[in-house]
Amino acid sequence: MFALPSPVLVVAAILLFPVVLAGSMLLDAFETELEERPAR
């Protein structure tokens, strides 16, 4: 199943981690902003 060499997995994890982190942070900010605003 893990046919990729470990360096490639490490690089992929390093590249994907900030993207996932930023995405979750943006989602959190978006949800809190929606909750603060009164629904019209």
PDBQT receptor file of N, H, CA, C and O in Angstrom, charges set to zero:
ATOM      1  N   MET A   1       0.846  -1.200   0.000  1.00  0.00    +0.000 N 
ATOM      2  CA  MET A   1       0.000   0.000   0.000  1.00  0.00    +0.000 C 
ATOM      3  C   MET A   1       0.882   1.251   0.000  1.00  0.00    +0.000 C 
ATOM      4  O   MET A   1       0.628   2.193  -0.751  1.00  0.00    +0.000 OA
ATOM      5  N   PHE A   2       1.928   1.256   0.853  1.00  0.00    +0.000 N 
ATOM      6  H   PHE A   2       2.134   0.491   1.463  1.00  0.00    +0.000 HD
ATOM      7  CA  PHE A   2       2.836   2.403   0.896  1.00  0.00    +0.000 C 
ATOM      8  C   PHE A   2       3.997   2.163  -0.058  1.00  0.00    +0.000 C 
ATOM      9  O   PHE A   2       5.078   1.744   0.354  1.00  0.00    +0.000 OA
ATOM     10  N   ALA A   3       3.757   2.437  -1.354  1.00  0.00    +0.000 N 
ATOM     11  H   ALA A   3       2.878   2.778  -1.689  1.00  0.00    +0.000 HD
ATOM     12  CA  ALA A   3       4.796   2.201  -2.354  1.00  0.00    +0.000 C 
ATOM     13  C   ALA A   3       5.725   3.403  -2.464  1.00  0.00    +0.000 C 
ATOM     14  O   ALA A   3       6.823   3.289  -3.010  1.00  0.00    +0.000 OA
ATOM     15  N   LEU A   4       5.291   4.569  -1.944  1.00  0.00    +0.000 N 
ATOM     16  H   LEU A   4       4.400   4.662  -1.501  1.00  0.00    +0.000 HD
ATOM     17  CA  LEU A   4       6.125   5.768  -2.049  1.00  0.00    +0.000 C 
ATOM     18  C   LEU A   4       7.271   5.691  -1.055  1.00  0.00    +0.000 C 
ATOM     19  O   LEU A   4       7.097   5.168   0.046  1.00  0.00    +0.000 OA
ATOM     20  N   PRO A   5       8.427   6.196  -1.420  1.00  0.00    +0.000 N 
ATOM     21  CA  PRO A   5       9.542   6.292  -0.469  1.00  0.00    +0.000 C 
ATOM     22  C   PRO A   5       9.209   7.298   0.634  1.00  0.00    +0.000 C 
ATOM     23  O   PRO A   5       8.456   8.245   0.409  1.00  0.00    +0.000 OA
ATOM     24  N   SER A   6       9.767   7.090   1.815  1.00  0.00    +0.000 N 
ATOM     25  H   SER A   6      10.379   6.320   1.998  1.00  0.00    +0.000 HD
ATOM     26  CA  SER A   6       9.415   7.943   2.949  1.00  0.00    +0.000 C 
ATOM     27  C   SER A   6       9.735   9.424   2.725  1.00  0.00    +0.000 C 
ATOM     28  O   SER A   6       8.952  10.262   3.173  1.00  0.00    +0.000 OA
ATOM     29  N   PRO A   7      10.837   9.800   2.061  1.00  0.00    +0.000 N 
ATOM     30  CA  PRO A   7      11.082  11.243   1.848  1.00  0.00    +0.000 C 
ATOM     31  C   PRO A   7       9.942  11.917   1.101  1.00  0.00    +0.000 C 
ATOM     32  O   PRO A   7       9.592  13.061   1.394  1.00  0.00    +0.000 OA
ATOM     33  N   VAL A   8       9.363  11.209   0.136  1.00  0.00    +0.000 N 
ATOM     34  H   VAL A   8       9.647  10.280  -0.101  1.00  0.00    +0.000 HD
ATOM     35  CA  VAL A   8       8.250  11.805  -0.611  1.00  0.00    +0.000 C 
ATOM     36  C   VAL A   8       7.054  12.001   0.316  1.00  0.00    +0.000 C 
ATOM     37  O   VAL A   8       6.359  13.014   0.232  1.00  0.00    +0.000 OA
ATOM     38  N   LEU A   9       6.814  11.036   1.199  1.00  0.00    +0.000 N 
ATOM     39  H   LEU A   9       7.378  10.214   1.268  1.00  0.00    +0.000 HD
ATOM     40  CA  LEU A   9       5.699  11.173   2.140  1.00  0.00    +0.000 C 
ATOM     41  C   LEU A   9       5.945  12.346   3.082  1.00  0.00    +0.000 C 
ATOM     42  O   LEU A   9       5.024  13.098   3.402  1.00  0.00    +0.000 OA
ATOM     43  N   VAL A  10       7.191  12.498   3.525  1.00  0.00    +0.000 N 
ATOM     44  H   VAL A  10       7.940  11.887   3.265  1.00  0.00    +0.000 HD
ATOM     45  CA  VAL A  10       7.511  13.603   4.440  1.00  0.00    +0.000 C 
ATOM     46  C   VAL A  10       7.301  14.939   3.741  1.00  0.00    +0.000 C 
ATOM     47  O   VAL A  10       6.723  15.859   4.320  1.00  0.00    +0.000 OA
ATOM     48  N   VAL A  11       7.767  15.052   2.495  1.00  0.00    +0.000 N 
ATOM     49  H   VAL A  11       8.236  14.304   2.025  1.00  0.00    +0.000 HD
ATOM     50  CA  VAL A  11       7.607  16.309   1.755  1.00  0.00    +0.000 C 
ATOM     51  C   VAL A  11       6.129  16.592   1.524  1.00  0.00    +0.000 C 
ATOM     52  O   VAL A  11       5.683  17.732   1.657  1.00  0.00    +0.000 OA
ATOM     53  N   ALA A  12       5.366  15.554   1.176  1.00  0.00    +0.000 N 
ATOM     54  H   ALA A  12       5.728  14.628   1.067  1.00  0.00    +0.000 HD
ATOM     55  CA  ALA A  12       3.933  15.747   0.937  1.00  0.00    +0.000 C 
ATOM     56  C   ALA A  12       3.242  16.210   2.224  1.00  0.00    +0.000 C 
ATOM     57  O   ALA A  12       2.386  17.094   2.187  1.00  0.00    +0.000 OA
ATOM     58  N   ALA A  13       3.613  15.618   3.349  1.00  0.00    +0.000 N 
ATOM     59  H   ALA A  13       4.308  14.900   3.379  1.00  0.00    +0.000 HD
ATOM     60  CA  ALA A  13       2.994  16.018   4.618  1.00  0.00    +0.000 C 
ATOM     61  C   ALA A  13       3.348  17.464   4.947  1.00  0.00    +0.000 C 
ATOM     62  O   ALA A  13       2.495  18.231   5.394  1.00  0.00    +0.000 OA
ATOM     63  N   ILE A  14       4.628  17.840   4.723  1.00  0.00    +0.000 N 
ATOM     64  H   ILE A  14       5.321  17.217   4.360  1.00  0.00    +0.000 HD
ATOM     65  CA  ILE A  14       5.058  19.212   5.019  1.00  0.00    +0.000 C 
ATOM     66  C   ILE A  14       4.324  20.200   4.125  1.00  0.00    +0.000 C 
ATOM     67  O   ILE A  14       3.979  21.297   4.564  1.00  0.00    +0.000 OA
ATOM     68  N   LEU A  15       4.083  19.817   2.870  1.00  0.00    +0.000 N 
ATOM     69  H   LEU A  15       4.364  18.926   2.513  1.00  0.00    +0.000 HD
ATOM     70  CA  LEU A  15       3.405  20.732   1.941  1.00  0.00    +0.000 C 
ATOM     71  C   LEU A  15       1.912  20.809   2.240  1.00  0.00    +0.000 C 
ATOM     72  O   LEU A  15       1.307  21.872   2.100  1.00  0.00    +0.000 OA
ATOM     73  N   LEU A  16       1.310  19.685   2.651  1.00  0.00    +0.000 N 
ATOM     74  H   LEU A  16       1.801  18.822   2.765  1.00  0.00    +0.000 HD
ATOM     75  CA  LEU A  16      -0.141  19.660   2.846  1.00  0.00    +0.000 C 
ATOM     76  C   LEU A  16      -0.551  20.212   4.209  1.00  0.00    +0.000 C 
ATOM     77  O   LEU A  16      -1.657  20.733   4.357  1.00  0.00    +0.000 OA
ATOM     78  N   PHE A  17       0.329  20.104   5.204  1.00  0.00    +0.000 N 
ATOM     79  H   PHE A  17       1.227  19.681   5.084  1.00  0.00    +0.000 HD
ATOM     80  CA  PHE A  17      -0.050  20.514   6.561  1.00  0.00    +0.000 C 
ATOM     81  C   PHE A  17      -0.478  21.980   6.636  1.00  0.00    +0.000 C 
ATOM     82  O   PHE A  17      -1.542  22.262   7.187  1.00  0.00    +0.000 OA
ATOM     83  N   PRO A  18       0.312  22.936   6.099  1.00  0.00    +0.000 N 
ATOM     84  CA  PRO A  18      -0.110  24.351   6.163  1.00  0.00    +0.000 C 
ATOM     85  C   PRO A  18      -1.411  24.594   5.420  1.00  0.00    +0.000 C 
ATOM     86  O   PRO A  18      -2.218  25.424   5.841  1.00  0.00    +0.000 OA
ATOM     87  N   VAL A  19      -1.627  23.878   4.314  1.00  0.00    +0.000 N 
ATOM     88  H   VAL A  19      -0.972  23.204   3.973  1.00  0.00    +0.000 HD
ATOM     89  CA  VAL A  19      -2.864  24.072   3.543  1.00  0.00    +0.000 C 
ATOM     90  C   VAL A  19      -4.069  23.641   4.377  1.00  0.00    +0.000 C 
ATOM     91  O   VAL A  19      -5.073  24.350   4.449  1.00  0.00    +0.000 OA
ATOM     92  N   VAL A  20      -3.956  22.468   5.008  1.00  0.00    +0.000 N 
ATOM     93  H   VAL A  20      -3.140  21.892   4.950  1.00  0.00    +0.000 HD
ATOM     94  CA  VAL A  20      -5.067  21.980   5.836  1.00  0.00    +0.000 C 
ATOM     95  C   VAL A  20      -5.271  22.903   7.036  1.00  0.00    +0.000 C 
ATOM     96  O   VAL A  20      -6.403  23.205   7.414  1.00  0.00    +0.000 OA
ATOM     97  N   LEU A  21      -4.158  23.350   7.632  1.00  0.00    +0.000 N 
ATOM     98  H   LEU A  21      -3.238  23.105   7.325  1.00  0.00    +0.000 HD
ATOM     99  CA  LEU A  21      -4.255  24.227   8.799  1.00  0.00    +0.000 C 
ATOM    100  C   LEU A  21      -4.932  25.540   8.417  1.00  0.00    +0.000 C 
ATOM    101  O   LEU A  21      -5.826  26.003   9.125  1.00  0.00    +0.000 OA
ATOM    102  N   ALA A  22      -4.514  26.143   7.306  1.00  0.00    +0.000 N 
ATOM    103  H   ALA A  22      -3.787  25.767   6.731  1.00  0.00    +0.000 HD
ATOM    104  CA  ALA A  22      -5.119  27.409   6.870  1.00  0.00    +0.000 C 
ATOM    105  C   ALA A  22      -6.588  27.199   6.531  1.00  0.00    +0.000 C 
ATOM    106  O   ALA A  22      -7.425  28.046   6.841  1.00  0.00    +0.000 OA
ATOM    107  N   GLY A  23      -6.904  26.077   5.899  1.00  0.00    +0.000 N 
ATOM    108  H   GLY A  23      -6.224  25.388   5.647  1.00  0.00    +0.000 HD
ATOM    109  CA  GLY A  23      -8.293  25.803   5.536  1.00  0.00    +0.000 C 
ATOM    110  C   GLY A  23      -9.170  25.687   6.774  1.00  0.00    +0.000 C 
ATOM    111  O   GLY A  23     -10.278  26.224   6.800  1.00  0.00    +0.000 OA
ATOM    112  N   SER A  24      -8.691  24.994   7.796  1.00  0.00    +0.000 N 
ATOM    113  H   SER A  24      -7.791  24.558   7.776  1.00  0.00    +0.000 HD
ATOM    114  CA  SER A  24      -9.492  24.843   9.008  1.00  0.00    +0.000 C 
ATOM    115  C   SER A  24      -9.638  26.190   9.714  1.00  0.00    +0.000 C 
ATOM    116  O   SER A  24     -10.699  26.497  10.258  1.00  0.00    +0.000 OA
ATOM    117  N   MET A  25      -8.564  27.000   9.706  1.00  0.00    +0.000 N 
ATOM    118  H   MET A  25      -7.702  26.751   9.264  1.00  0.00    +0.000 HD
ATOM    119  CA  MET A  25      -8.638  28.318  10.338  1.00  0.00    +0.000 C 
ATOM    120  C   MET A  25      -9.642  29.199   9.603  1.00  0.00    +0.000 C 
ATOM    121  O   MET A  25     -10.424  29.909  10.235  1.00  0.00    +0.000 OA
ATOM    122  N   LEU A  26      -9.626  29.157   8.261  1.00  0.00    +0.000 N 
ATOM    123  H   LEU A  26      -8.991  28.580   7.748  1.00  0.00    +0.000 HD
ATOM    124  CA  LEU A  26     -10.570  29.961   7.483  1.00  0.00    +0.000 C 
ATOM    125  C   LEU A  26     -12.001  29.503   7.760  1.00  0.00    +0.000 C 
ATOM    126  O   LEU A  26     -12.906  30.326   7.897  1.00  0.00    +0.000 OA
ATOM    127  N   LEU A  27     -12.201  28.186   7.843  1.00  0.00    +0.000 N 
ATOM    128  H   LEU A  27     -11.466  27.517   7.732  1.00  0.00    +0.000 HD
ATOM    129  CA  LEU A  27     -13.544  27.672   8.128  1.00  0.00    +0.000 C 
ATOM    130  C   LEU A  27     -13.999  28.126   9.515  1.00  0.00    +0.000 C 
ATOM    131  O   LEU A  27     -15.156  28.509   9.691  1.00  0.00    +0.000 OA
ATOM    132  N   ASP A  28     -13.105  28.085  10.491  1.00  0.00    +0.000 N 
ATOM    133  H   ASP A  28     -12.166  27.773  10.347  1.00  0.00    +0.000 HD
ATOM    134  CA  ASP A  28     -13.468  28.524  11.841  1.00  0.00    +0.000 C 
ATOM    135  C   ASP A  28     -13.866  29.994  11.833  1.00  0.00    +0.000 C 
ATOM    136  O   ASP A  28     -14.889  30.365  12.410  1.00  0.00    +0.000 OA
ATOM    137  N   ALA A  29     -13.064  30.831  11.182  1.00  0.00    +0.000 N 
ATOM    138  H   ALA A  29     -12.234  30.530  10.713  1.00  0.00    +0.000 HD
ATOM    139  CA  ALA A  29     -13.368  32.266  11.135  1.00  0.00    +0.000 C 
ATOM    140  C   ALA A  29     -14.693  32.500  10.418  1.00  0.00    +0.000 C 
ATOM    141  O   ALA A  29     -15.492  33.336  10.839  1.00  0.00    +0.000 OA
ATOM    142  N   PHE A  30     -14.925  31.762   9.337  1.00  0.00    +0.000 N 
ATOM    143  H   PHE A  30     -14.277  31.082   8.995  1.00  0.00    +0.000 HD
ATOM    144  CA  PHE A  30     -16.164  31.936   8.572  1.00  0.00    +0.000 C 
ATOM    145  C   PHE A  30     -17.378  31.544   9.411  1.00  0.00    +0.000 C 
ATOM    146  O   PHE A  30     -18.401  32.228   9.395  1.00  0.00    +0.000 OA
ATOM    147  N   GLU A  31     -17.253  30.430  10.147  1.00  0.00    +0.000 N 
ATOM    148  H   GLU A  31     -16.422  29.875  10.160  1.00  0.00    +0.000 HD
ATOM    149  CA  GLU A  31     -18.385  29.977  10.961  1.00  0.00    +0.000 C 
ATOM    150  C   GLU A  31     -18.666  30.957  12.096  1.00  0.00    +0.000 C 
ATOM    151  O   GLU A  31     -19.828  31.257  12.373  1.00  0.00    +0.000 OA
ATOM    152  N   THR A  32     -17.633  31.457  12.754  1.00  0.00    +0.000 N 
ATOM    153  H   THR A  32     -16.689  31.213  12.529  1.00  0.00    +0.000 HD
ATOM    154  CA  THR A  32     -17.855  32.403  13.852  1.00  0.00    +0.000 C 
ATOM    155  C   THR A  32     -18.448  33.695  13.312  1.00  0.00    +0.000 C 
ATOM    156  O   THR A  32     -19.296  34.308  13.961  1.00  0.00    +0.000 OA
ATOM    157  N   GLU A  33     -18.009  34.112  12.132  1.00  0.00    +0.000 N 
ATOM    158  H   GLU A  33     -17.320  33.614  11.605  1.00  0.00    +0.000 HD
ATOM    159  CA  GLU A  33     -18.554  35.337  11.541  1.00  0.00    +0.000 C 
ATOM    160  C   GLU A  33     -20.036  35.153  11.220  1.00  0.00    +0.000 C 
ATOM    161  O   GLU A  33     -20.838  36.065  11.420  1.00  0.00    +0.000 OA
ATOM    162  N   LEU A  34     -20.395  33.968  10.721  1.00  0.00    +0.000 N 
ATOM    163  H   LEU A  34     -19.744  33.226  10.558  1.00  0.00    +0.000 HD
ATOM    164  CA  LEU A  34     -21.806  33.703  10.422  1.00  0.00    +0.000 C 
ATOM    165  C   LEU A  34     -22.625  33.675  11.711  1.00  0.00    +0.000 C 
ATOM    166  O   LEU A  34     -23.767  34.134  11.729  1.00  0.00    +0.000 OA
ATOM    167  N   GLU A  35     -22.052  33.143  12.782  1.00  0.00    +0.000 N 
ATOM    168  H   GLU A  35     -21.125  32.770  12.767  1.00  0.00    +0.000 HD
ATOM    169  CA  GLU A  35     -22.794  33.058  14.041  1.00  0.00    +0.000 C 
ATOM    170  C   GLU A  35     -22.988  34.444  14.655  1.00  0.00    +0.000 C 
ATOM    171  O   GLU A  35     -24.024  34.714  15.261  1.00  0.00    +0.000 OA
ATOM    172  N   GLU A  36     -21.991  35.325  14.499  1.00  0.00    +0.000 N 
ATOM    173  H   GLU A  36     -21.149  35.106  14.006  1.00  0.00    +0.000 HD
ATOM    174  CA  GLU A  36     -22.095  36.653  15.098  1.00  0.00    +0.000 C 
ATOM    175  C   GLU A  36     -23.129  37.504  14.369  1.00  0.00    +0.000 C 
ATOM    176  O   GLU A  36     -23.828  38.303  14.992  1.00  0.00    +0.000 OA
ATOM    177  N   ARG A  37     -23.226  37.337  13.058  1.00  0.00    +0.000 N 
ATOM    178  H   ARG A  37     -22.658  36.689  12.552  1.00  0.00    +0.000 HD
ATOM    179  CA  ARG A  37     -24.174  38.154  12.298  1.00  0.00    +0.000 C 
ATOM    180  C   ARG A  37     -25.602  37.625  12.482  1.00  0.00    +0.000 C 
ATOM    181  O   ARG A  37     -25.819  36.413  12.477  1.00  0.00    +0.000 OA
ATOM    182  N   PRO A  38     -26.560  38.517  12.640  1.00  0.00    +0.000 N 
ATOM    183  CA  PRO A  38     -27.966  38.079  12.724  1.00  0.00    +0.000 C 
ATOM    184  C   PRO A  38     -28.440  37.556  11.379  1.00  0.00    +0.000 C 
ATOM    185  O   PRO A  38     -28.176  38.164  10.341  1.00  0.00    +0.000 OA
ATOM    186  N   ALA A  39     -29.134  36.434  11.396  1.00  0.00    +0.000 N 
ATOM    187  H   ALA A  39     -29.349  35.940  12.239  1.00  0.00    +0.000 HD
ATOM    188  CA  ALA A  39     -29.602  35.841  10.140  1.00  0.00    +0.000 C 
ATOM    189  C   ALA A  39     -30.773  36.651   9.600  1.00  0.00    +0.000 C 
ATOM    190  O   ALA A  39     -31.735  36.931  10.315  1.00  0.00    +0.000 OA
ATOM    191  N   ARG A  40     -30.676  37.018   8.339  1.00  0.00    +0.000 N 
ATOM    192  H   ARG A  40     -29.895  36.790   7.758  1.00  0.00    +0.000 HD
ATOM    193  CA  ARG A  40     -31.755  37.807   7.729  1.00  0.00    +0.000 C 
ATOM    194  C   ARG A  40     -32.447  36.973   6.671  1.00  0.00    +0.000 C 
ATOM    195  O   ARG A  40     -33.388  37.444   6.031  1.00  0.00    +0.000 OA
TER     196      ARG A  40
